[in-house]
Amino acid sequence: MNKMRLGAIILGGGRGERLSPLTLHRAKPAVQIGGKYRLIDVPISNCINSGIRHIHILTQFNTLSLHRHIYQTYKFDTFSKGTIEILAAQQTMDNSQWFQGTADAVRSYWSRFKDMNVSHYVILAGDHLYKMDYDAFFQNHLDTNSDISIGVIRKHRDEARELGVLKTDENDVVIKFVEKPQTKDEIDQVIDARSKGENVLASMGIYIFSKEVLKDLLSQEGNDFGKDLIPPAIAKYKTSAYRFQGYWEDIGTIRTFFESSIALTGDKPDFSFYDANKPIYTRSRFLPGSRIHGAEIKDSIISEGCIIGDAKITNSIVGMRGIIKDNVELDRVYMMGADFYEEEAREDALIPVGIGEGSVLKNIIVDKNARIGKNTKLVNMHNIDFTQTENYTIKQGIIIIPKGVVIPNGFEI
């Protein structure tokens, strides 16, 4: 099989409102994960590890940091014959609107995609956490003589209302597709026959199409693959389910983002960045090793370039250039670090970047460049589920300190 025949189209995501305030100033795929990576690194790395060298990324909202990261990170040399191209939403003489959905985004650049030297396309989301061999996925597509293939994962029926779910025959040919079924009867109709009534097959939002089939689908009305184009297509085209056996998470909410992040600190996490055979790539930075002065650190990830005092850190992630002073306690904290180092002698920096002495943080996301003063207590002591202020947001019980925010000395939540 010629791997160059499979091209990748990565969808840069919508507004990402459920991940706000992390998405106030950046696209969802540009949100940091694991201390030093961004979500977009996951599908791009999967492509590279699968031998795919024709990669196109469709973007629309808050694209500055996402574009900068991609340009600074991914450069194929002359001899690899690879391409990675960003295609931003644009208004043209033929189309005055922005992308209206996943299928509409691909349709908007069909004049570009149809001339690619590939026979098939794999359509990917830019904000999911998983590792998949797209080469094996493609081989299964060819072996089953399918027109459309959908990556699927087994989920409990209780989660079906938030997912696109499908029903297959004994050969995993799709016979029914329902986007977010809401009633018990609708869910019962798509229960996976192999699961004894408890599980459904959920679409991962990963599709393989031949060029001819994709061209035909995009000529139909509808803006989304899962909602509009795939359900009627299964009657016309052989559509197969590719059962994925690994870990997969759609980073759709603050809770899923936070729990997926903290899970990385475990002894044997379901998703791991520590895999030499299938590495996740990201921008190379020339930062020194982290300097730690007497800290007690347990089940945590400390990125490069950090300076940590006599602190206690548990089940937490500290991003690049993270500054943590003495007597700080972190428990289930994702601190994203900083974009720069700040001279300690600056007189105007009354509260420096980082976490000040004597502060206690628990169940919290601290976005980049935040300034948290001394003796703060950020633990959601009243168990608030949701609130939004100028300096912090609480969603699903998780505290979020937005990028660049200043938290004064002695502040408590």
N, C-alpha and C positions, 0 to 999 in steps of 0.2 A: 504494500500500500504506500502510495506517495503522500507523506504527511503534508506537503506543501499544498495539497488540494483542499485542505480544511482551513478556512479563515475564521477568525474570531471577531465578533462584534460585542463589545462590552457597553452596557447601558449605565450611564453615569448617575441615574437616580433622579427623583423628583425633588421637591422642596425639603423633604426630610423633617417635616414639622414635628413628628412624634419624638425626634431626637433633639429638638430644641431644648436648651440654648446652645448645645454643641454645634448646631448647624446654622447659627445666626450669621456667621462670617465665613463659613466653608461649606462645600458640597458634602453630602453624606459620605461618599466614598473617600473623602479626604480626612475623615475623622481618624484620630490616632487609635491604634490597637496594639496591645502588647508592649507599650513603652516607647518603641522606636519606629513602628510600622504604621502604615495607613491602610484602611480597608481595601483600597484599590489595588494594593500590592498583592492581595490574595488571588484574584482571578488572573492578573497579569502573570504572576509566578506560576500558577497552574498551567497557563498557556505555554510558557517557556519550558517548564518541566515536561510537558506533553509533546514538545517538538513543534509547536505552532509558532510561526514566525511572521504571520500576517495578522496584525492586531489593530483594530480600530475602536476608538473610545468615543461614545456620543455623550456630550455634556451640555448642561443648560443653566443650572442655578449655582450662584456663588462659586464660580469656577476658578478664581484667581489662584488660590493655593493648590488646588488639584492640578491645574495645568502646570504650575511651576514645579510641583513635585515630580510629575511624569517627565517633563523635559529634563530635569536635573538627574533623574534616576535611570531612565531606560534609553540606551543608545546602542543600536546594533551596528557592528562594524561593516566595512565594505564587503567582506568575504562571506558573511553569514546570510546575505541577501534577505535580511529581515526588515520589516517595517512596523513601526508603531505610530499611529496617526490619531491626533485628536480632531474630532469633527464637532464643532460647537453649533448649537442651535442658531439659525440665522433666518432673517426675513429675505425673501427673494421676490422676483417679479411674478413667479408662479405661486408663491405661498407667503402670505403676510403674517402667519401665526407661528408661535413657538411650538415645540413638540407637545402633542396632546396625549401621548401615551407611549408604551414601549414599541408597538408596531408602527405608530406614526413617526417615531424617531428614526427607525430603520427606513421607512418609506421616504422620508425627507432626503435621505442620501442614497437612494437606490441608484441614481445615475452614477454614483461613485462605486457602489458595491457590485453592480452588474458587470463592471469591467475588470474586477479583480481576477487574477489568474488562479481561481479556486473553483471547485465543483460543488462544495458544500460550505455551509456556515454554521458555526456554533454560536448561539446567542446567550450571553451571560449577564448576570447582574453584577454591579460594581460594589455591592455592600453586603455580601454574604461571607460567612466564615466557614471554610471547609477546604479539603484537599481532594481533588479528583483528577484521575488520568483521563483526559479528554481523548487521547489516542484509543484507549480501550472502549470508551463510549462510542467513538466513531466506528471502530471495528464492529461493535455489536450492531450499529445502525446498518452497516453494509452486509453483515452476515444474515440479518433478518430481512434483508431486502425491503427496508422501511422507507417511506417517503418523509415521515416526520418521526423524530424520537424525542421523548421527554424524560429528563432526569427526574426520578421520583425517590422519595424516602418515606418509610413507614412512620406514621404519627398516630397517637392515641385519638380515638374518635372525639374526645372532648375538645381537641384543638381544631377540628375540621372547619368550624365557623369562620376562622381567620385565614383559611388556606384555599387554594385551588386543588380539588381532589378529583380522583378519577377511578374508574372501574375497568378491569381488564379481563380478558378471557384466559384460558389455561396456558396460552402461549404468550401472555403479556401484551397482546394487542389491545389497544385502548378501545373500549366500546361506549364509554360514557365519560364526560368531563363536566364538572360543576364547579363554578367559581364561588367560594364561600357559602356553602349550603347552610341555611339557618334553622330548618326544622328537623325534627327527629326522623321523619319519613325520608327527607332528602338525604340525610346522612346514612340511613339504613340502606339506601339504594346504591351507595358507593363503598360499602364496607369491603375491605380486602378479603377475598374468599380464603386466603391462607392464614388469616389472623384470628379465627374463632370468634369473630364478631366484635373485636375490641379496637381494631386499627383500620386506618384508611391509608391509601397511597396518596401522598401530597406532592404536588408539582414543586420542584425546586426552582422553577423559573429558568431552567436551562434547557435549550432546545437545539436540535440539529435538523436543518432543512437542506434539501438539494437546492441548487440555484433556481431551477425551473419551478419547483413547488413554492419556494419563498416568493418568487415573482408573482405567481398566481394569487397567493394569499394576500399580498400587499395591494393587489388590484381590487380586492373586496372592500366593502365598507367596514369600518371598525378601527379603533385606535390602539387596542391592547391585544396582545397575543392570547393571554389566558382568558380574558373576559369575552372577547369578541371573535377572534379568528380561529383559535384551536377547536372550540366545541363543534362548530359546523364542519370543520375540515376533516374530522375523524370519519364522517360518512363518505367522504370522497377519496381520502388518501389513507394508506396503511400507516397507522400511527402506533408506535411501540413505546412501552414503558421500560426505561433502563433503571433497574433497582440498584440504588446506591447504598452501600453497606456501612459507610463511614459516618463521621460526625458532620453535621450541617446545621447552621443556625442563620436565620434571617435576622440581621441586626436592625430590627424595626422599631424598638422602643428603648427608652432609657433603662428599663429593668433588664431586658435581654442583653443590651450592651454591657451593663454593669456586671451582671452575673457571668456573662461569657468572659469578660475581662478578668474578674477575680478568680474564675475557675482556672485560668492559665497558671496561677501560682501553686496549684496542687502538685502532689508528688507524681501522679500519672494523669495529666489532664487529657480530656477527650480530643482536644486540638492542641498540637504542640508546634512551636517554632523551632524546636531542637531536633531537626531531622536533616541529616547531612545529604540524604538521597533525594529529598524533595524540599529544598530550602525555599523560604519565602524571601524574596529580594526586596531591597529598599534602597534609599539614597545612602551612599557612602559619606560618612562624616569623619573629620579628623579631630576627634575629641579624645581627651586623656581618659585613663581609667578612673573610676569613681574613688573618691577619698572618704574614708569612713573612720570616725573618731569615737570608738567605744560603744557604738550602737549595738543593740540586741535585735537581730533580724531573723525572722522565722517565716518560712513558706512565702517568700516574696521575690519579686523581680526588681533588680536595681540596674537601670540603664547606664550607659557610659556618661562620663562627665559630671557626675553628681558629687556634691559635698554634703556629707551627713554627719551631724554631731552625735552626742550621747543620747540617742533616741531609741524608742522601742517601736519596731515596725513588724506587723503581723498580717499575713494574707493581703499584701498590698503590692502595687506596682508604682515605681518611681521612674518617671520619664527622664529623658536626657536633660542634663544641666539642672536637675532638681536640687534645690538648696533646702536643707532641713536643719534647724538649730537644735540646741540641747534641750533635753527634757520634753521632747515632743513624743506623743503617742499616736500611732496610726494603726487602725484596725479596719480591714476591708476598705482600703482607700486606693483609688486610681488617681495619682498625681501625674499630670501630663508633662510637667517640667517647664522648660523655658526655651525661648528662641535665642537667648543671649545671656552673657554674664554681665553682672552689674558691679561696678566698683563700689566696694564697701564704704569708701570715703565720701561718696556723693552726699552732700548735705541736704539736697532736695528730696532724697529717697527716704522719707521718714519711716516708711514701712517698705523694706526691701522685697524684691521678688523672692518667693519661696514661703516657707512656713516658719513663723517666729517662735522663739523660745517659750516653752511651757504650754504649748497648744495641744489640744486633744481633738482628733478627727476620727469619725467612724461612719461607715456606709456613705461615702461621699466621693464625688468626682470633682477634682480640681483641675480646671482647664489651664491651658498654657499661660504663662506670664502673670499668673495671679499673685497678689501680695496679701498674705495672711499675717496679721499682727501677732504680738505676743499674748500668751495666756487666753487665747480664744478657745471656745468649746463648741465644736460643730458636730453634733451627734443626733440631732432631731429628737431632743429630749421629750417632746410632747407627742411623738408618733404622728406627725402631720403627714397626710397622704399627698396633698397637693397645695402649693402656694407659690406665688411668683412675686418677687420684689426686684428692686433695682440691683441689689448686690448678690442675690442668690435665688435659686428656684428649687422647689422640692417636687419631684414627680415620682409617683409610686413608692413614696417613702424614702427615695434616694435624694440626698442633697447634691445640687450641682452649683459650683462656683464658676461663673462664666469667664471667658478669656479676658485677662487684663484687669479684673475687678480687684478693688482694694477692700479688705476686711479689717476694720480697726482693732486696735488692741483691746482685749477683754470682751470682745463680742461673743454672744452665745446664741445658739439656735437649739 
